[in-house]
Amino acid sequence: MSSYSRLFPWRSVERGQGFFIPCIDIEEVRQAGLKEALRCRILDAQARPSIRDGRLGVWFYRGPSKGG
Protein backbone atom coordinates (compact mmCIF):
# COMPACT_ATOMS: atom_id res chain seq x y z
CA MET A 1 0.00 0.00 0.00
CA SER A 2 2.97 2.37 0.17
CA SER A 3 2.66 3.07 -3.56
CA TYR A 4 -0.68 4.75 -2.83
CA SER A 5 0.91 7.69 -1.01
CA ARG A 6 1.59 9.48 -4.32
CA LEU A 7 -2.14 9.40 -5.16
CA PHE A 8 -3.27 11.40 -2.15
CA PRO A 9 -2.57 15.16 -2.27
CA TRP A 10 -3.37 15.70 1.41
CA ARG A 11 -0.64 18.31 1.91
CA SER A 12 -2.31 20.68 -0.57
CA VAL A 13 -5.91 20.14 0.61
CA GLU A 14 -7.28 22.84 2.90
CA ARG A 15 -10.27 22.56 5.20
CA GLY A 16 -13.51 22.38 3.25
CA GLN A 17 -11.78 20.93 0.16
CA GLY A 18 -11.46 17.42 -1.21
CA PHE A 19 -10.36 15.21 -4.07
CA PHE A 20 -11.63 12.13 -5.91
CA ILE A 21 -9.66 8.92 -6.51
CA PRO A 22 -11.23 6.58 -9.09
CA CYS A 23 -10.80 2.93 -8.14
CA ILE A 24 -12.32 -0.53 -8.19
CA ASP A 25 -11.46 -1.65 -4.65
CA ILE A 26 -13.14 1.13 -2.69
CA GLU A 27 -12.39 -0.19 0.80
CA GLU A 28 -8.66 -0.68 0.16
CA VAL A 29 -8.26 2.81 -1.30
CA ARG A 30 -10.39 4.36 1.48
CA GLN A 31 -8.21 2.80 4.17
CA ALA A 32 -4.97 3.72 2.40
CA GLY A 33 -6.12 7.33 1.96
CA LEU A 34 -7.11 7.76 5.58
CA LYS A 35 -3.84 6.22 6.75
CA GLU A 36 -1.92 8.63 4.53
CA ALA A 37 -3.92 11.53 6.00
CA LEU A 38 -2.80 10.49 9.47
CA ARG A 39 0.82 10.34 8.29
CA CYS A 40 0.36 13.95 7.12
CA ARG A 41 -1.13 14.82 10.54
CA ILE A 42 -4.54 15.57 9.09
CA LEU A 43 -7.00 14.45 11.72
CA ASP A 44 -10.21 15.76 10.15
CA ALA A 45 -9.93 13.64 6.96
CA GLN A 46 -13.04 11.80 5.83
CA ALA A 47 -13.79 9.45 2.94
CA ARG A 48 -17.01 8.58 1.17
CA PRO A 49 -17.57 6.06 -1.66
CA SER A 50 -19.01 7.93 -4.63
CA ILE A 51 -19.51 8.07 -8.38
CA ARG A 52 -18.16 11.05 -10.30
CA ASP A 53 -18.46 11.50 -14.06
CA GLY A 54 -19.61 7.87 -14.27
CA ARG A 55 -16.53 6.55 -12.46
CA LEU A 56 -16.62 4.63 -9.19
CA GLY A 57 -14.18 5.79 -6.54
CA VAL A 58 -13.65 7.46 -3.18
CA TRP A 59 -14.19 11.15 -2.39
CA PHE A 60 -11.70 12.27 0.28
CA TYR A 61 -12.28 15.57 2.02
CA ARG A 62 -11.48 17.67 5.05
CA GLY A 63 -14.20 19.10 7.22
CA PRO A 64 -14.95 22.83 7.11
CA SER A 65 -12.90 25.10 9.34
CA LYS A 66 -14.28 25.76 12.78
CA GLY A 67 -14.70 29.27 13.97
CA GLY A 68 -14.36 32.27 11.78
All heavy atoms as a GROMACS GRO file, in nm:
protein
  548
    1MET      N    1   0.080  -0.120   0.000
    1MET     CA    2   0.000   0.000   0.000
    1MET      C    3   0.085   0.127   0.000
    1MET      O    4   0.031   0.234  -0.015
    1MET     CB    5  -0.091   0.002   0.122
    1MET     CG    6  -0.221  -0.069   0.098
    1MET     SD    7  -0.345  -0.008   0.206
    1MET     CE    8  -0.397  -0.158   0.281
    2SER      N    9   0.215   0.116   0.014
    2SER     CA   10   0.297   0.237   0.017
    2SER      C   11   0.296   0.310  -0.116
    2SER      O   12   0.320   0.430  -0.121
    2SER     CB   13   0.440   0.202   0.058
    2SER     OG   14   0.496   0.116  -0.039
    3SER      N   15   0.270   0.241  -0.226
    3SER     CA   16   0.266   0.307  -0.356
    3SER      C   17   0.147   0.402  -0.367
    3SER      O   18   0.142   0.486  -0.456
    3SER     CB   19   0.261   0.204  -0.468
    3SER     OG   20   0.143   0.128  -0.459
    4TYR      N   21   0.049   0.389  -0.280
    4TYR     CA   22  -0.068   0.476  -0.283
    4TYR      C   23  -0.037   0.618  -0.238
    4TYR      O   24  -0.109   0.709  -0.272
    4TYR     CB   25  -0.178   0.422  -0.191
    4TYR     CG   26  -0.256   0.306  -0.249
    4TYR    CD1   27  -0.266   0.187  -0.179
    4TYR    CD2   28  -0.320   0.316  -0.371
    4TYR    CE1   29  -0.338   0.081  -0.230
    4TYR    CE2   30  -0.392   0.210  -0.423
    4TYR     CZ   31  -0.400   0.093  -0.352
    4TYR     OH   32  -0.472  -0.011  -0.402
    5SER      N   33   0.067   0.638  -0.160
    5SER     CA   34   0.091   0.769  -0.101
    5SER      C   35   0.104   0.879  -0.206
    5SER      O   36   0.072   0.994  -0.180
    5SER     CB   37   0.213   0.767  -0.011
    5SER     OG   38   0.328   0.740  -0.089
    6ARG      N   39   0.148   0.846  -0.328
    6ARG     CA   40   0.159   0.948  -0.432
    6ARG      C   41   0.022   0.990  -0.486
    6ARG      O   42   0.009   1.095  -0.546
    6ARG     CB   43   0.245   0.896  -0.548
    6ARG     CG   44   0.391   0.898  -0.510
    6ARG     CD   45   0.475   0.852  -0.624
    6ARG     NE   46   0.519   0.716  -0.589
    6ARG     CZ   47   0.546   0.622  -0.674
    6ARG    NH1   48   0.536   0.643  -0.802
    6ARG    NH2   49   0.586   0.504  -0.632
    7LEU      N   50  -0.080   0.909  -0.465
    7LEU     CA   51  -0.214   0.940  -0.516
    7LEU      C   52  -0.286   1.045  -0.433
    7LEU      O   53  -0.376   1.111  -0.482
    7LEU     CB   54  -0.301   0.814  -0.515
    7LEU     CG   55  -0.265   0.702  -0.610
    7LEU    CD1   56  -0.358   0.584  -0.587
    7LEU    CD2   57  -0.275   0.749  -0.753
    8PHE      N   58  -0.249   1.058  -0.308
    8PHE     CA   59  -0.327   1.140  -0.215
    8PHE      C   60  -0.260   1.276  -0.191
    8PHE      O   61  -0.159   1.284  -0.122
    8PHE     CB   62  -0.344   1.067  -0.082
    8PHE     CG   63  -0.403   0.929  -0.098
    8PHE    CD1   64  -0.327   0.816  -0.074
    8PHE    CD2   65  -0.534   0.914  -0.138
    8PHE    CE1   66  -0.381   0.690  -0.088
    8PHE    CE2   67  -0.589   0.788  -0.154
    8PHE     CZ   68  -0.513   0.676  -0.129
    9PRO      N   69  -0.317   1.383  -0.244
    9PRO     CA   70  -0.257   1.516  -0.227
    9PRO      C   71  -0.297   1.586  -0.097
    9PRO      O   72  -0.338   1.702  -0.097
    9PRO     CB   73  -0.311   1.592  -0.349
    9PRO     CG   74  -0.445   1.532  -0.371
    9PRO     CD   75  -0.430   1.386  -0.335
   10TRP      N   76  -0.288   1.515   0.014
   10TRP     CA   77  -0.337   1.570   0.141
   10TRP      C   78  -0.266   1.699   0.179
   10TRP      O   79  -0.327   1.789   0.236
   10TRP     CB   80  -0.318   1.469   0.254
   10TRP     CG   81  -0.421   1.361   0.253
   10TRP    CD1   82  -0.398   1.227   0.236
   10TRP    CD2   83  -0.562   1.373   0.271
   10TRP    NE1   84  -0.517   1.157   0.241
   10TRP    CE2   85  -0.618   1.244   0.263
   10TRP    CE3   86  -0.647   1.481   0.293
   10TRP    CZ2   87  -0.755   1.222   0.277
   10TRP    CZ3   88  -0.782   1.457   0.307
   10TRP    CH2   89  -0.834   1.329   0.298
   11ARG      N   90  -0.139   1.712   0.148
   11ARG     CA   91  -0.064   1.831   0.191
   11ARG      C   92  -0.114   1.960   0.126
   11ARG      O   93  -0.095   2.068   0.179
   11ARG     CB   94   0.084   1.813   0.165
   11ARG     CG   95   0.143   1.699   0.247
   11ARG     CD   96   0.292   1.687   0.230
   11ARG     NE   97   0.345   1.561   0.279
   11ARG     CZ   98   0.366   1.532   0.404
   11ARG    NH1   99   0.338   1.620   0.497
   11ARG    NH2  100   0.415   1.415   0.439
   12SER      N  101  -0.180   1.948   0.011
   12SER     CA  102  -0.231   2.068  -0.057
   12SER      C  103  -0.381   2.090  -0.038
   12SER      O  104  -0.435   2.186  -0.091
   12SER     CB  105  -0.200   2.058  -0.207
   12SER     OG  106  -0.268   1.950  -0.265
   13VAL      N  107  -0.447   2.003   0.039
   13VAL     CA  108  -0.591   2.014   0.061
   13VAL      C  109  -0.617   2.094   0.189
   13VAL      O  110  -0.571   2.058   0.296
   13VAL     CB  111  -0.657   1.875   0.070
   13VAL    CG1  112  -0.805   1.886   0.101
   13VAL    CG2  113  -0.635   1.798  -0.058
   14GLU      N  114  -0.692   2.202   0.174
   14GLU     CA  115  -0.728   2.284   0.290
   14GLU      C  116  -0.863   2.240   0.344
   14GLU      O  117  -0.936   2.166   0.278
   14GLU     CB  118  -0.732   2.431   0.248
   14GLU     CG  119  -0.597   2.482   0.202
   14GLU     CD  120  -0.603   2.626   0.156
   14GLU    OE1  121  -0.704   2.694   0.184
   14GLU    OE2  122  -0.508   2.670   0.091
   15ARG      N  123  -0.897   2.289   0.462
   15ARG     CA  124  -1.027   2.256   0.520
   15ARG      C  125  -1.139   2.298   0.426
   15ARG      O  126  -1.134   2.403   0.365
   15ARG     CB  127  -1.045   2.326   0.654
   15ARG     CG  128  -0.955   2.271   0.762
   15ARG     CD  129  -0.985   2.342   0.893
   15ARG     NE  130  -0.890   2.304   0.994
   15ARG     CZ  131  -0.913   2.208   1.082
   15ARG    NH1  132  -1.025   2.141   1.081
   15ARG    NH2  133  -0.822   2.180   1.173
   16GLY      N  134  -1.240   2.211   0.414
   16GLY     CA  135  -1.352   2.238   0.325
   16GLY      C  136  -1.328   2.193   0.182
   16GLY      O  137  -1.416   2.206   0.098
   17GLN      N  138  -1.210   2.140   0.151
   17GLN     CA  139  -1.178   2.093   0.016
   17GLN      C  140  -1.167   1.942   0.013
   17GLN      O  141  -1.160   1.878   0.117
   17GLN     CB  142  -1.046   2.153  -0.032
   17GLN     CG  143  -1.048   2.302  -0.048
   17GLN     CD  144  -0.914   2.354  -0.096
   17GLN    OE1  145  -0.811   2.289  -0.085
   17GLN    NE2  146  -0.917   2.475  -0.150
   18GLY      N  147  -1.159   1.886  -0.107
   18GLY     CA  148  -1.146   1.742  -0.121
   18GLY      C  149  -1.094   1.704  -0.258
   18GLY      O  150  -1.066   1.789  -0.341
   19PHE      N  151  -1.082   1.573  -0.280
   19PHE     CA  152  -1.036   1.520  -0.407
   19PHE      C  153  -1.095   1.382  -0.428
   19PHE      O  154  -1.131   1.314  -0.334
   19PHE     CB  155  -0.882   1.517  -0.414
   19PHE     CG  156  -0.818   1.438  -0.303
   19PHE    CD1  157  -0.788   1.303  -0.319
   19PHE    CD2  158  -0.787   1.498  -0.182
   19PHE    CE1  159  -0.730   1.230  -0.217
   19PHE    CE2  160  -0.726   1.426  -0.080
   19PHE     CZ  161  -0.699   1.292  -0.097
   20PHE      N  162  -1.103   1.340  -0.553
   20PHE     CA  163  -1.164   1.213  -0.592
   20PHE      C  164  -1.056   1.120  -0.647
   20PHE      O  165  -0.975   1.161  -0.729
   20PHE     CB  166  -1.270   1.239  -0.698
   20PHE     CG  167  -1.340   1.114  -0.745
   20PHE    CD1  168  -1.437   1.053  -0.668
   20PHE    CD2  169  -1.309   1.058  -0.868
   20PHE    CE1  170  -1.502   0.938  -0.712
   20PHE    CE2  171  -1.373   0.944  -0.913
   20PHE     CZ  172  -1.470   0.885  -0.835
   21ILE      N  173  -1.057   0.996  -0.601
   21ILE     CA  174  -0.966   0.892  -0.651
   21ILE      C  175  -1.052   0.783  -0.713
   21ILE      O  176  -1.123   0.712  -0.642
   21ILE     CB  177  -0.879   0.832  -0.538
   21ILE    CG1  178  -0.798   0.940  -0.467
   21ILE    CG2  179  -0.791   0.721  -0.592
   21ILE    CD1  180  -0.686   1.000  -0.548
   22PRO      N  181  -1.048   0.768  -0.846
   22PRO     CA  182  -1.123   0.658  -0.909
   22PRO      C  183  -1.056   0.525  -0.878
   22PRO      O  184  -0.933   0.515  -0.875
   22PRO     CB  185  -1.117   0.691  -1.058
   22PRO     CG  186  -1.003   0.784  -1.074
   22PRO     CD  187  -0.982   0.852  -0.944
   23CYS      N  188  -1.136   0.423  -0.850
   23CYS     CA  189  -1.080   0.293  -0.814
   23CYS      C  190  -1.186   0.185  -0.826
   23CYS      O  191  -1.304   0.213  -0.840
   23CYS     CB  192  -1.024   0.296  -0.672
   23CYS     SG  193  -1.150   0.329  -0.547
   24ILE      N  194  -1.141   0.061  -0.819
   24ILE     CA  195  -1.232  -0.054  -0.819
   24ILE      C  196  -1.250  -0.104  -0.676
   24ILE      O  197  -1.361  -0.130  -0.633
   24ILE     CB  198  -1.179  -0.165  -0.910
   24ILE    CG1  199  -1.180  -0.115  -1.055
   24ILE    CG2  200  -1.261  -0.292  -0.895
   24ILE    CD1  201  -1.115  -0.209  -1.153
   25ASP      N  202  -1.141  -0.116  -0.603
   25ASP     CA  203  -1.146  -0.165  -0.465
   25ASP      C  204  -1.162  -0.046  -0.370
   25ASP      O  205  -1.064   0.010  -0.321
   25ASP     CB  206  -1.021  -0.245  -0.431
   25ASP     CG  207  -1.032  -0.319  -0.299
   25ASP    OD1  208  -1.124  -0.289  -0.220
   25ASP    OD2  209  -0.948  -0.408  -0.275
   26ILE      N  210  -1.284  -0.008  -0.347
   26ILE     CA  211  -1.314   0.113  -0.269
   26ILE      C  212  -1.260   0.104  -0.126
   26ILE      O  213  -1.201   0.199  -0.076
   26ILE     CB  214  -1.466   0.137  -0.266
   26ILE    CG1  215  -1.513   0.174  -0.406
   26ILE    CG2  216  -1.503   0.245  -0.167
   26ILE    CD1  217  -1.662   0.183  -0.418
   27GLU      N  218  -1.279  -0.008  -0.061
   27GLU     CA  219  -1.239  -0.019   0.080
   27GLU      C  220  -1.087  -0.010   0.096
   27GLU      O  221  -1.037   0.056   0.186
   27GLU     CB  222  -1.292  -0.149   0.140
   27GLU     CG  223  -1.269  -0.161   0.289
   27GLU     CD  224  -1.331  -0.048   0.371
   27GLU    OE1  225  -1.430   0.014   0.327
   27GLU    OE2  226  -1.279  -0.019   0.480
   28GLU      N  227  -1.013  -0.073   0.008
   28GLU     CA  228  -0.866  -0.068   0.016
   28GLU      C  229  -0.815   0.075  -0.004
   28GLU      O  230  -0.729   0.122   0.072
   28GLU     CB  231  -0.804  -0.160  -0.088
   28GLU     CG  232  -0.653  -0.162  -0.083
   28GLU     CD  233  -0.590  -0.254  -0.186
   28GLU    OE1  234  -0.662  -0.339  -0.243
   28GLU    OE2  235  -0.469  -0.241  -0.208
   29VAL      N  236  -0.869   0.144  -0.103
   29VAL     CA  237  -0.826   0.281  -0.130
   29VAL      C  238  -0.871   0.374  -0.017
   29VAL      O  239  -0.797   0.464   0.024
   29VAL     CB  240  -0.879   0.329  -0.266
   29VAL    CG1  241  -0.852   0.476  -0.288
   29VAL    CG2  242  -0.815   0.246  -0.377
   30ARG      N  243  -0.990   0.354   0.036
   30ARG     CA  244  -1.039   0.436   0.148
   30ARG      C  245  -0.947   0.425   0.268
   30ARG      O  246  -0.905   0.525   0.327
   30ARG     CB  247  -1.182   0.394   0.186
   30ARG     CG  248  -1.246   0.484   0.292
   30ARG     CD  249  -1.380   0.429   0.337
   30ARG     NE  250  -1.363   0.313   0.421
   30ARG     CZ  251  -1.332   0.319   0.552
   30ARG    NH1  252  -1.317   0.434   0.611
   30ARG    NH2  253  -1.318   0.209   0.622
   31GLN      N  254  -0.911   0.301   0.303
   31GLN     CA  255  -0.821   0.280   0.417
   31GLN      C  256  -0.683   0.339   0.392
   31GLN      O  257  -0.626   0.403   0.480
   31GLN     CB  258  -0.811   0.131   0.449
   31GLN     CG  259  -0.935   0.073   0.511
   31GLN     CD  260  -0.921  -0.075   0.541
   31GLN    OE1  261  -0.814  -0.133   0.530
   31GLN    NE2  262  -1.031  -0.137   0.577
   32ALA      N  263  -0.630   0.319   0.273
   32ALA     CA  264  -0.497   0.372   0.240
   32ALA      C  265  -0.498   0.525   0.245
   32ALA      O  266  -0.403   0.587   0.296
   32ALA     CB  267  -0.454   0.324   0.102
   33GLY      N  268  -0.604   0.587   0.195
   33GLY     CA  269  -0.612   0.733   0.196
   33GLY      C  270  -0.622   0.791   0.335
   33GLY      O  271  -0.558   0.892   0.366
   34LEU      N  272  -0.699   0.727   0.420
   34LEU     CA  273  -0.711   0.776   0.558
   34LEU      C  274  -0.583   0.754   0.637
   34LEU      O  275  -0.544   0.838   0.719
   34LEU     CB  276  -0.831   0.711   0.626
   34LEU     CG  277  -0.967   0.750   0.568
   34LEU    CD1  278  -1.079   0.671   0.635
   34LEU    CD2  279  -0.991   0.900   0.580
   35LYS      N  280  -0.513   0.645   0.610
   35LYS     CA  281  -0.384   0.622   0.675
   35LYS      C  282  -0.282   0.726   0.632
   35LYS      O  283  -0.204   0.777   0.712
   35LYS     CB  284  -0.331   0.482   0.644
   35LYS     CG  285  -0.402   0.373   0.720
   35LYS     CD  286  -0.346   0.237   0.685
   35LYS     CE  287  -0.424   0.127   0.754
   35LYS     NZ  288  -0.375  -0.007   0.719
   36GLU      N  289  -0.284   0.760   0.503
   36GLU     CA  290  -0.192   0.863   0.453
   36GLU      C  291  -0.225   0.999   0.514
   36GLU      O  292  -0.136   1.077   0.544
   36GLU     CB  293  -0.199   0.870   0.301
   36GLU     CG  294  -0.103   0.968   0.239
   36GLU     CD  295   0.042   0.936   0.264
   36GLU    OE1  296   0.076   0.818   0.289
   36GLU    OE2  297   0.125   1.029   0.260
   37ALA      N  298  -0.352   1.028   0.535
   37ALA     CA  299  -0.392   1.153   0.600
   37ALA      C  300  -0.334   1.160   0.741
   37ALA      O  301  -0.285   1.265   0.783
   37ALA     CB  302  -0.544   1.165   0.604
   38LEU      N  303  -0.338   1.049   0.812
   38LEU     CA  304  -0.280   1.049   0.947
   38LEU      C  305  -0.130   1.071   0.943
   38LEU      O  306  -0.074   1.140   1.028
   38LEU     CB  307  -0.313   0.917   1.018
   38LEU     CG  308  -0.458   0.901   1.062
   38LEU    CD1  309  -0.480   0.762   1.122
   38LEU    CD2  310  -0.496   1.009   1.161
   39ARG      N  311  -0.063   1.012   0.844
   39ARG     CA  312   0.082   1.034   0.829
   39ARG      C  313   0.113   1.183   0.805
   39ARG      O  314   0.218   1.232   0.844
   39ARG     CB  315   0.138   0.951   0.714
   39ARG     CG  316   0.152   0.806   0.746
   39ARG     CD  317   0.226   0.732   0.635
   39ARG     NE  318   0.195   0.592   0.643
   39ARG     CZ  319   0.110   0.528   0.564
   39ARG    NH1  320   0.052   0.590   0.465
   39ARG    NH2  321   0.087   0.400   0.581
   40CYS      N  322   0.020   1.251   0.739
   40CYS     CA  323   0.036   1.395   0.712
   40CYS      C  324  -0.018   1.480   0.827
   40CYS      O  325  -0.027   1.602   0.814
   40CYS     CB  326  -0.036   1.431   0.583
   40CYS     SG  327   0.030   1.355   0.436
   41ARG      N  328  -0.059   1.415   0.935
   41ARG     CA  329  -0.113   1.482   1.054
   41ARG      C  330  -0.243   1.556   1.026
   41ARG      O  331  -0.269   1.663   1.082
   41ARG     CB  332  -0.010   1.575   1.117
   41ARG     CG  333   0.112   1.501   1.164
   41ARG     CD  334   0.214   1.595   1.220
   41ARG     NE  335   0.336   1.525   1.250
   41ARG     CZ  336   0.377   1.494   1.371
   41ARG    NH1  337   0.305   1.528   1.475
   41ARG    NH2  338   0.491   1.432   1.389
   42ILE      N  339  -0.323   1.500   0.939
   42ILE     CA  340  -0.454   1.557   0.909
   42ILE      C  341  -0.557   1.470   0.980
   42ILE      O  342  -0.583   1.357   0.940
   42ILE     CB  343  -0.479   1.560   0.757
   42ILE    CG1  344  -0.377   1.653   0.693
   42ILE    CG2  345  -0.621   1.605   0.728
   42ILE    CD1  346  -0.380   1.654   0.544
   43LEU      N  347  -0.611   1.523   1.087
   43LEU     CA  348  -0.700   1.445   1.172
   43LEU      C  349  -0.847   1.459   1.136
   43LEU      O  350  -0.929   1.382   1.184
   43LEU     CB  351  -0.678   1.485   1.318
   43LEU     CG  352  -0.534   1.473   1.368
   43LEU    CD1  353  -0.524   1.519   1.513
   43LEU    CD2  354  -0.481   1.333   1.352
   44ASP      N  355  -0.881   1.556   1.051
   44ASP     CA  356  -1.021   1.576   1.015
   44ASP      C  357  -1.055   1.515   0.878
   44ASP      O  358  -1.157   1.548   0.819
   44ASP     CB  359  -1.056   1.725   1.017
   44ASP     CG  360  -0.975   1.805   0.917
   44ASP    OD1  361  -0.873   1.755   0.867
   44ASP    OD2  362  -1.013   1.921   0.890
   45ALA      N  363  -0.970   1.426   0.828
   45ALA     CA  364  -0.993   1.364   0.696
   45ALA      C  365  -1.112   1.269   0.702
   45ALA      O  366  -1.133   1.199   0.801
   45ALA     CB  367  -0.869   1.288   0.653
   46GLN      N  368  -1.189   1.269   0.594
   46GLN     CA  369  -1.304   1.180   0.583
   46GLN      C  370  -1.306   1.123   0.442
   46GLN      O  371  -1.247   1.181   0.350
   46GLN     CB  372  -1.433   1.257   0.610
   46GLN     CG  373  -1.438   1.312   0.752
   46GLN     CD  374  -1.565   1.389   0.777
   46GLN    OE1  375  -1.670   1.357   0.722
   46GLN    NE2  376  -1.557   1.490   0.860
   47ALA      N  377  -1.371   1.010   0.425
   47ALA     CA  378  -1.379   0.945   0.294
   47ALA      C  379  -1.519   0.892   0.273
   47ALA      O  380  -1.581   0.840   0.366
   47ALA     CB  381  -1.278   0.831   0.287
   48ARG      N  382  -1.566   0.904   0.150
   48ARG     CA  383  -1.701   0.858   0.117
   48ARG      C  384  -1.698   0.793  -0.022
   48ARG      O  385  -1.653   0.855  -0.118
   48ARG     CB  386  -1.795   0.977   0.115
   48ARG     CG  387  -1.936   0.941   0.077
   48ARG     CD  388  -2.027   1.058   0.090
   48ARG     NE  389  -2.035   1.090   0.233
   48ARG     CZ  390  -2.089   1.200   0.279
   48ARG    NH1  391  -2.137   1.290   0.197
   48ARG    NH2  392  -2.095   1.223   0.408
   49PRO      N  393  -1.745   0.668  -0.033
   49PRO     CA  394  -1.757   0.606  -0.166
   49PRO      C  395  -1.852   0.690  -0.252
   49PRO      O  396  -1.954   0.739  -0.203
   49PRO     CB  397  -1.818   0.469  -0.139
   49PRO     CG  398  -1.796   0.444   0.006
   49PRO     CD  399  -1.791   0.578   0.072
   50SER      N  400  -1.816   0.711  -0.378
   50SER     CA  401  -1.901   0.793  -0.463
   50SER      C  402  -1.878   0.763  -0.610
   50SER      O  403  -1.785   0.691  -0.646
   50SER     CB  404  -1.877   0.941  -0.435
   50SER     OG  405  -1.741   0.972  -0.447
   51ILE      N  406  -1.963   0.819  -0.693
   51ILE     CA  407  -1.951   0.807  -0.838
   51ILE      C  408  -1.940   0.948  -0.892
   51ILE      O  409  -2.021   1.035  -0.860
   51ILE     CB  410  -2.073   0.737  -0.899
   51ILE    CG1  411  -2.082   0.593  -0.845
   51ILE    CG2  412  -2.064   0.737  -1.051
   51ILE    CD1  413  -2.207   0.520  -0.885
   52ARG      N  414  -1.837   0.972  -0.972
   52ARG     CA  415  -1.816   1.105  -1.030
   52ARG      C  416  -1.787   1.090  -1.178
   52ARG      O  417  -1.698   1.014  -1.215
   52ARG     CB  418  -1.701   1.174  -0.959
   52ARG     CG  419  -1.678   1.312  -1.009
   52ARG     CD  420  -1.578   1.384  -0.925
   52ARG     NE  421  -1.554   1.515  -0.985
   52ARG     CZ  422  -1.502   1.615  -0.922
   52ARG    NH1  423  -1.466   1.601  -0.798
   52ARG    NH2  424  -1.483   1.728  -0.984
   53ASP      N  425  -1.860   1.160  -1.260
   53ASP     CA  426  -1.846   1.150  -1.406
   53ASP      C  427  -1.855   1.006  -1.453
   53ASP      O  428  -1.781   0.963  -1.543
   53ASP     CB  429  -1.715   1.213  -1.453
   53ASP     CG  430  -1.708   1.362  -1.422
   53ASP    OD1  431  -1.814   1.428  -1.424
   53ASP    OD2  432  -1.597   1.412  -1.396
   54GLY      N  433  -1.941   0.927  -1.388
   54GLY     CA  434  -1.961   0.787  -1.427
   54GLY      C  435  -1.852   0.692  -1.381
   54GLY      O  436  -1.851   0.576  -1.420
   55ARG      N  437  -1.763   0.739  -1.295
   55ARG     CA  438  -1.653   0.655  -1.246
   55ARG      C  439  -1.671   0.628  -1.097
   55ARG      O  440  -1.697   0.719  -1.019
   55ARG     CB  441  -1.519   0.723  -1.271
   55ARG     CG  442  -1.494   0.748  -1.420
   55ARG     CD  443  -1.374   0.833  -1.440
   55ARG     NE  444  -1.259   0.745  -1.454
   55ARG     CZ  445  -1.136   0.788  -1.466
   55ARG    NH1  446  -1.110   0.916  -1.462
   55ARG    NH2  447  -1.037   0.703  -1.480
   56LEU      N  448  -1.653   0.504  -1.059
   56LEU     CA  449  -1.662   0.463  -0.919
   56LEU      C  450  -1.531   0.496  -0.849
   56LEU      O  451  -1.423   0.479  -0.906
   56LEU     CB  452  -1.686   0.312  -0.911
   56LEU     CG  453  -1.697   0.250  -0.772
   56LEU    CD1  454  -1.820   0.305  -0.699
   56LEU    CD2  455  -1.707   0.099  -0.785
   57GLY      N  456  -1.540   0.545  -0.727
   57GLY     CA  457  -1.418   0.578  -0.654
   57GLY      C  458  -1.450   0.626  -0.513
   57GLY      O  459  -1.556   0.599  -0.459
   58VAL      N  460  -1.353   0.696  -0.455
   58VAL     CA  461  -1.365   0.746  -0.318
   58VAL      C  462  -1.342   0.897  -0.319
   58VAL      O  463  -1.245   0.946  -0.378
   58VAL     CB  464  -1.264   0.679  -0.224
   58VAL    CG1  465  -1.280   0.729  -0.081
   58VAL    CG2  466  -1.278   0.528  -0.229
   59TRP      N  467  -1.432   0.970  -0.257
   59TRP     CA  468  -1.419   1.115  -0.239
   59TRP      C  469  -1.359   1.137  -0.101
   59TRP      O  470  -1.417   1.101   0.001
   59TRP     CB  471  -1.555   1.183  -0.250
   59TRP     CG  472  -1.552   1.329  -0.220
   59TRP    CD1  473  -1.599   1.391  -0.109
   59TRP    CD2  474  -1.499   1.432  -0.303
   59TRP    NE1  475  -1.577   1.526  -0.117
   59TRP    CE2  476  -1.516   1.554  -0.235
   59TRP    CE3  477  -1.436   1.433  -0.428
   59TRP    CZ2  478  -1.473   1.675  -0.288
   59TRP    CZ3  479  -1.395   1.555  -0.480
   59TRP    CH2  480  -1.414   1.673  -0.411
   60PHE      N  481  -1.238   1.194  -0.097
   60PHE     CA  482  -1.170   1.227   0.028
   60PHE      C  483  -1.187   1.375   0.050
   60PHE      O  484  -1.178   1.455  -0.044
   60PHE     CB  485  -1.021   1.194   0.018
   60PHE     CG  486  -0.991   1.047   0.011
   60PHE    CD1  487  -0.973   0.984  -0.111
   60PHE    CD2  488  -0.982   0.971   0.126
   60PHE    CE1  489  -0.946   0.850  -0.119
   60PHE    CE2  490  -0.955   0.836   0.121
   60PHE     CZ  491  -0.936   0.776  -0.003
   61TYR      N  492  -1.210   1.415   0.174
   61TYR     CA  493  -1.228   1.557   0.202
   61TYR      C  494  -1.193   1.588   0.347
   61TYR      O  495  -1.185   1.499   0.431
   61TYR     CB  496  -1.371   1.601   0.171
   61TYR     CG  497  -1.477   1.528   0.249
   61TYR    CD1  498  -1.536   1.584   0.361
   61TYR    CD2  499  -1.521   1.401   0.210
   61TYR    CE1  500  -1.634   1.516   0.433
   61TYR    CE2  501  -1.618   1.333   0.279
   61TYR     CZ  502  -1.675   1.392   0.390
   61TYR     OH  503  -1.772   1.325   0.461
   62ARG      N  504  -1.170   1.716   0.370
   62ARG     CA  505  -1.148   1.767   0.505
   62ARG      C  506  -1.270   1.846   0.546
   62ARG      O  507  -1.329   1.916   0.464
   62ARG     CB  508  -1.026   1.858   0.508
   62ARG     CG  509  -0.897   1.782   0.479
   62ARG     CD  510  -0.778   1.870   0.496
   62ARG     NE  511  -0.765   1.907   0.636
   62ARG     CZ  512  -0.673   1.990   0.682
   62ARG    NH1  513  -0.587   2.044   0.602
   62ARG    NH2  514  -0.668   2.020   0.810
   63GLY      N  515  -1.304   1.837   0.672
   63GLY     CA  516  -1.420   1.910   0.722
   63GLY      C  517  -1.398   2.059   0.714
   63GLY      O  518  -1.286   2.107   0.704
   64PRO      N  519  -1.507   2.137   0.716
   64PRO     CA  520  -1.495   2.284   0.711
   64PRO      C  521  -1.425   2.336   0.836
   64PRO      O  522  -1.427   2.273   0.942
   64PRO     CB  523  -1.639   2.332   0.703
   64PRO     CG  524  -1.720   2.220   0.757
   64PRO     CD  525  -1.644   2.094   0.727
   65SER      N  526  -1.361   2.450   0.821
   65SER     CA  527  -1.290   2.510   0.934
   65SER      C  528  -1.388   2.551   1.041
   65SER      O  529  -1.501   2.593   1.013
   65SER     CB  530  -1.206   2.628   0.890
   65SER     OG  531  -1.290   2.726   0.834
   66LYS      N  532  -1.344   2.540   1.165
   66LYS     CA  533  -1.428   2.576   1.278
   66LYS      C  534  -1.393   2.717   1.321
   66LYS      O  535  -1.278   2.758   1.319
   66LYS     CB  536  -1.406   2.478   1.394
   66LYS     CG  537  -1.452   2.341   1.355
   66LYS     CD  538  -1.426   2.240   1.465
   66LYS     CE  539  -1.477   2.107   1.416
   66LYS     NZ  540  -1.413   1.996   1.474
   67GLY      N  541  -1.492   2.790   1.356
   67GLY     CA  542  -1.470   2.927   1.397
   67GLY      C  543  -1.478   3.020   1.277
   67GLY      O  544  -1.532   2.988   1.174
   68GLY      N  545  -1.422   3.137   1.288
   68GLY     CA  546  -1.436   3.227   1.178
   68GLY      C  547  -1.313   3.301   1.156
   68GLY      O  548  -1.280   3.380   1.088
   0.00000   0.00000   0.00000
